C-alpha cells in the first residue's frame, strides 16, 4: 500500500476513533452527572478507580505488548503465526486476573458494605470482563492492521450504548443493588464488543468482498490457534519484540495509572475523595483524550507502515521520510495548539464548569484547583502522545530494551513524587506528579526524534513552535479571562456568569481567527484529511 494511501486511511481511522472517544467521554460525562444524583461518591470512587483499575491493568498487561508488536511493519505477513501469538493474550489474561483478583479481594482495604455493597462480586465481574475482552484480540488486531474503520465505530458504539442503557435502567429501578449494577454493565459491554467483531468476520471471510481485497485469512477457522507442520507455532521475531514491549508496557501502565495505584495501595485518599478526583479527571479529559488518543493509536499504525523499524533515516525511502517528517511536524503543531487552548481557557472556566456540572459538591473544595491543574496536564498529554507514538513505531528491539531501563527509573521516581506531593497538596499532587512524568517522557521522545532526523534536512520538531502572533493572543486571552473570572464568577448570579462566558467566547474567537491566519499549512493539512 502506498504511503499516501496509508496516510488517507489512517486519517479516516483517527477521525472515526475521535468520534468514538467523543461518544465515550460524553456518555461518561452524562452518566456521572446522572449517577451523582442517585448513588454515593464512595460507590463511584470504588467503581471508577479501584474496579476500573483492576480491569484496565489486566487488559493492558495482557495485550498491549502484543498489539505493539503485531501492528509493526507491513500487513503482509504470516498471519497464522501472528494469530497464534495473539491468542496467548487469553491465558496471560487469566493469569493476571487470578493474581490481581486475589490482591484486590484480600490485600486491599475492603469498602464498608453498608456504603458500597457487593464488593467481592464486583471484583470477580471486572476481572472476568477483562478475560472476555481478550477473546476478541486476534479479531481486533486483524481489523486494525487492515484499517477496518467502520467495524471499530459500530462495535464500540454499540457496546457503549448497551452499557449505558443498562446502567441507567438499573440505577433508576434498583439503586440498592450497588456494585451489581456496574458489574452487569461491564460484562454486557465486553460481550457486545467481542460479539460484534466475531459476527463481522464470520460474515466477511469467504465473501466476494474479502476475495476482491485478497484478504490474507480465508476461513473463520483460520482465526483460531493452529499448528503448521514443520514450522514454529509463532513468529519468534514478533515474540521477542512482544517480550521487549511487555517489559515496557508494565512500566508504562504504572506511569499511566500511577495515581490510581497510589490511591488504591497507599490509601492516601478515602473512597469519597477518590470519587471526586475521578469525576474531575473525566471532566478534564473530556475534550483532550477524545482527540489525542485516536491520533496516537492511528498514526502509530501510519508511522509503523511508512517507515521501517530499526533503520536510520539514510536507509529509509526518502519520499516516505519526507512524508513522515511533514506529518509529524503538523501533528505536533495540531496537538500543541489544542493543548494550549485547553490550558489557557481551562484555567478561567474550571470553577464554572464544575458548578454547572455537579453543583457545590464539585465546585467547592479542591475541585476547581484539580481541574485547573488538569488543564495544564492536557498540554503535556498532547505533546507526549504524538512524540511517543513516533518513537514506539521506530525503535528497534535494543532501543526498546534500553528505554525500559529509563521507564523503570521513571516509574520509581514518579511513585515517590506522587506519594509526597499528595501528602503536601492532596489530590492536586497527583496531577503535578503526572506533569513531571510526562515532561520527562517528552524530553526522551524529542531527543530520539532529533537524533533520528539529524542527518536529514527535515526538522519536524519545529511543529512545537507556534507563531509569535498566536502566542501573544494566547497570553492576552489568559489575562482577560482570568480577570473576568475574578469579576463575574461564580457566586454573582447567572447574568454575571453569562458575561464571563461571553468574554471567553470572544477571546476564543480571536484565538481561532489568529490560528487560521498564521497556521495556514496546518489548516490545509486538517482540511485535506
N, C-alpha and C positions, 0 to 999 in steps of 0.2 A: 504494500500500500504506500503511495507517495506521501511525502511529508506534509504536503498541502492538504491532502485528503484526511490524514490523521488529525491535523490541526482543526479542520472543519468539524469532524465528528467529535473531537474532544471538546470543542467549544459548545456543541449541542449537548453533549453529556454534562458538561459543567452547568449549563443553563437549566437543564432538566433537574439536575441534582440540587441546584439552588432553589428551584421551585419546591422541591420536596422538603428541603430544610425550612423554607418559609412555612410550609404546611405543618411540619413537626413542631416548630417553635411557636407558631400562632396557636396551635392546638394545646401545647403545653402551657402557654401563656393563659389561654382561656380556661383550661382545666384547673390550673392552680387558683385562678380568681374565683372559679365556681366552688371548688372543694374547700377553700378557705372559709366559706360561709356555712359549711356542713361538718367539717372534720377539724380536729385539733392540729395545732402547729407540730406537736410531738409526733403524731401519726405521719404527717407529711415528711417530717425530718427522717424518720425511720425508713420510709419508702424511698424517698428521693436521694437520700445519702447512703444509708447503710445497705439496703437491699439492692439498690441500683448499682452500688459499688461492687457487690458480690457478682452480679450478673456481668457487668462490664469487664471485671477483672478476669473472669473465667473465659469469656469470649475473646478478649484481647490477647491473653496469653496463649490461647489455643489456636488462633487463626491469623493474627497479624503478620507473623513472620512468613507463613505460607503464602499469604496474599502478596506480600512484597516480592518474594522470590518467584512466584509463578506468574506474576504480571510483568516481570522484567523481560526485555527482549521482544522478539517477534512473536506473533500469534501462531506462526508456523513452527510447530514443534511436535514431539511425540506426546500427543495428548493422553494416550493410555497411561504412560508413566506419570504425567503431571496429575491426572485424576487420581491415580493410586496414592500419590503423595498427599493430595488434598484430603483424602478420606482418613488420613492419620490424625486430622484435627478432631475427629469424634472421640477416639479413645483418650486423646490428650485432654479433651474437654471433660470427659467422665472423671479422669484422674484429678484435675483441678477442682471440679465440682465437689468431689468427695472430701478432698483435703480442706478446701476453703469453707465448705459447708460445716464441717466439724469445728473449725475455728470460730465461725460465726455463731454456732449453737452453744459451744462450751467454754470458749476462752474470752469472748467479748461480753460486755455488760448487757444483761437482758432487760428490755424495757418493762416498765410496770404494766402488768396485764390489764389493770383497770383503765389505763390510759391508752395503751397500744395492745389490743388483744390479738391472739393467734400469731405471735411472732415466729414460732417454730414452723408452722405451716408456710409462712411467707418465705423463710429461708429455703425450704425444700422446693417450693414452687419456682423461685427465681433461679436456683441452681439448675433445676430441670429444664427451665426455659432456655438456658444457655446451651444445653446439650441438643435440644430440639433445633435450635437455630443453626448449629454446626452441621446438622444433617443436610442442609442446603448449600454448604460451602462450595462443593465442586460445581454446582449449577451457577452460583453467583460469579465465581471466577471466570467460568466459560463465557458467561454473558458479558462481563466487564471487559474481557480481553477482545471480544468481537463487537464492543460498543453497542450493545442492545439497549438503547436509551429508553424506548417505550416500555419495555418489560420492567425495568427498575422503577419507573414512575408509577405504573399500575400496581405492582406488587407492594411497594412500600406505602402508597397512598391507601390501598385497601386495608392493609394491616393496621395503620394508624387510625383510620376512621372506625374500624371494627372495635379496636381497643377503647376508643373514646366513648363510643355509644354504650358499650358495656359498663364503663366506669360511671358515666352519668346516670344510667339506669339504676345501677346498684346503690350508688350514693344516695339517690332520692328515695328508693324503696327500702333499702336495708343498711342504713348508715352504721348500725351497731355491728355489722359484720367485720369492721376493721380491716385488717390486712387480707382477709379473704377476697375483698373487692379487687385489690390491686394484684393479687396473686392470679386470680382467674383472668383478669385483663391481660396480664403479661403472657400467660400461656396462650391465650387467644391470639395475641399479636404475633408471636413467633410461629404459631401453627399456620396462620393465614399467609405469612410471609413465605415460608418454605413451600407450602402447597401451590402458591402462585408460580414459583419457579419450576416446580416439578411438573405441573399441568402444562405450562408453556412448552417445555422441552419434549414432553410426551407427544404434544400436537405438532411441534416444529420438526423434530427429527424424522427423516424419511419423507417429508413433504416436498413438493416441487420447488418451493422457495429455498429449502435447505440444499437441494441438489443444484439449483441455479447458482447459489453462493459458494458451492464447493465446500460446504461446512465440514470440518475435519472429523466430526463424530457422526456416524451414520445411524446408529441404533441406540435406543434407550438403555439397553443392557450394557453398552459401552461406557455409560456413566457410573457403573458400579465397579468396585475393585476387581481386577482381573490379572492373571499371570500370563505372561507371554513366554513360550518355550525358548530356551537358550538366551533369554535376556533378563536383565535385572528387573526387580519389581518397580523401582523408581529410578529417575534420572539422578545420579549421585551428585552431579554438579549443582542441580537445583536443591538437592537435600543439604549439601554443605552450605550453600548460600542461605537456606532456610535456618540452619543452625546459627549462622552468624547474625541473621536478623532476629532470631529468637532471643539471643543474649541481649541484643539492643532493645527489643520490644519490652522485655521485662523491666529494664531501666526506664524506658520511655513511659511505661504505664505509671510508674512511681512518680515521674515528673509531671505527667498529665493530670493524674488524680491525687497528687500528693496531699492537698489539703484535706481531702476526704479520708485518706488513710490516717492522717494525724488526728482528725476528728474521731474516727472510728476506734483507733487503737490507744490513743492517749487521753481521750475523754476531756479535751480542753474546752469543749462547748457542750451544754446539755442538748437534749433532743429538740427542744423548742427553738433554741438559738440556731441549731443546725437547719431546722426547717426554714427560718427566716433567711439564713445565708443562702440556702439553695434557691429560694424564691427569687432573691435579688440576683443570684448568679444566672438563673434562667432569663430573667428580665434583661440583664446586662448583655447577655449573649444572643438575644432575640434577633437583632439585626446583624451582628458580627458573624456568628457561626453559620448562618444560612448562606452566606456568600463565601467566606474563606474556606470552609471545609470542602464544599464541592469543587472549588478551584484547585485546592491541594490534591484531592483524590483524582480528579480528571486530568490535570496537567502533569501529574506523576506518570500517568499512562502515556501522555504525549512525549515527554522528555525521554522516557524509557524506550519508546519505539523509534524516535528520531535519532537519538544518539546511542552509541554503543558503550556499555558499562566497562569501566576499567581502562579505556583508551584515552590517550592525550588528545588535546584539541587538534594537533597536527595530523593525527592518524584517523580523524573522523572525516566524513564527506563535508567539504567546506560549505556547500549550499545548505546542508542540514544544520551546520554550526551557525551560519548566519541567521537562519530562521529561528533556531532555538534561542540565540542571543537576543534577537529582536523581541520574541515573545516573552522571554524572561524579563527584559527591561520594562516592557509595557505592563506586564503583570505586577511587577514591583511597584510601578507608579500607580496602578489602579488600586491595589490594596492599601498603599500608603495614604492615598487621598481619602479613601473610605475611612481608614483608621483615624486620620487626623480630624475628619469631620465629626466622627462619633466622640472623639476625645474633647474637642472644643465645645460642642453643643451639649454633650452629656454632662459636663460639669455643672452648667447653669440650670439644667432641667431635670436632674435626678430626683430632687425632693418632690417636685410637682408630679412627676411620673409615678412615684411610689404612692403619693397621696391619692391620686385618681385610681390607681390600681387596687391598693389594699387598705386604704384609709390610714388612720393614725397608727395602727399596729405596725405598718411598714415605714411610714414617713417620719415617725419619731424614733429616737434612739440612734443606733448605728446604721440604720438602713440607708439614708442619703449618702453618708460617707462611704459606705460599701459600694454603692452604685457609681459614685464619682471616681473612686479608685479603679473600679472595673472599666470605666470609660477609658482610662489611661492604659489599662491592661489590654484592651482591644487593639490598640495600636501595635503593641508588641506581638500579639497573636497574628495580626495581619501580615506583618513582615516575616515572621518566623515560618508561617505556613508555606509561603512560596519558596523561600530560600532553602528550607529543609526538604521540600518535595523535589527540588532540583538536585541537591546533593545526594539524597537517597536513591535517585534514579541513576546517578552516575558513578557512585563509589564502588570500587571493586571489593572483593571479599576481604582482602588485607586491610583496606581503608575502613571498611565497616567494623572489623575487629578492633582496630586502633580507636575508632570513635567510641566503641563500647567502654573502653577504659575512661575516656572523658566523661561519658554518661554516668559511669559508676561513681566517679568523684563528685560529679554534679548532683547526683541523687542524694548522696550523703550530706553535702553542703546544704542542699535545698531543704531536706527534712529538719536539719538542725536550725536553719534560719526560720522555717515555718513555726517550729516549736517556740523559739524565743520571741519572735515577733508577735505571735498570738498571745503570749503571756503579757507582753507590753502594750499591744494595741487591740487586743480582742480579735474578732473575725476579720477586721481590716488587714491584720498582719498576714493572713493567708494570701490576699491579693498582692500585697507588696512583695512577698516571697516569690510569687509566681512571676511578677515583673522581672525580678532579678534572674530567675531561672530562664525565662525567655530571652533576656538580654544576652546571657552567656551563650545560649544556643544560636542566636542570631549572629553573634561575633564569630563563632566557629564556622557557620554556614557561609557567611560572606567572605571569610578568609579562603575557604575552599573554592568559591566561585571566582574570586580574584585570581587565585593561583591557576585555576583551570583555563581562564581566558587570557592569562598574562602574555602568552606567546602568539596571540592573535590581535587583530585590530579592533575587536569587539569589546565594549565596556558596558555590560548590562547593568552593573551596579549604579550607573548614572540614573536609573529609574528611582533611586532613593532620594533624589534631589528635586523637590518641587520648585516651580518658578518663583523668583523673588516677589513678584506681584501677588501671586496666590498666597504666599507665606505671610505677606503683610495683611491681606484681607482676613486670614485666619486669626492673626493677633488682634486686630481691631474687633472682630466678631466675638472673640473670647472676652475682651474687656467690656464691650457693650452688653452682652448677655449676662455677665456676672453682675454688673451694676444694676441691670434690670431685675435680676433675682432679688437683690437686696431691697429694692424699692417696692416691688409688686408681689413677691411670692413669700409665703404661700398661705398666710392667715389674714389676708386683707380682702377676702371676698372674690367672687367669680369675675367681676369686672377687672380687677387688678390682674387676675390670672390671665384673662384674655389679652390684656395689654402686654404681659410678659411673653405670651405665646406669639403674638403678632410681631414683637420685637425680634424674637428668634427666627420667625419665618422670613422677615426682611433680610436679616443677616445671612441666612441660609441661601436666599435667592441671589444675594450679592456674591456669595462664595461660589455658587454653581455657575453664575454668569462669568465670573473671572476664570473659573476652571475651563469652561468651554472655549474661551478666547485664548488662553495661554497654553493649554494642553491639547492642541489640535491633533497631534499624532495619536494620542491616546483615544480621543473621541472617535477618530476614524477607525481605529482598531476595534473598539467596542461595537461600533455600528456595523462593521464588516463581518463580525462573527454572528 
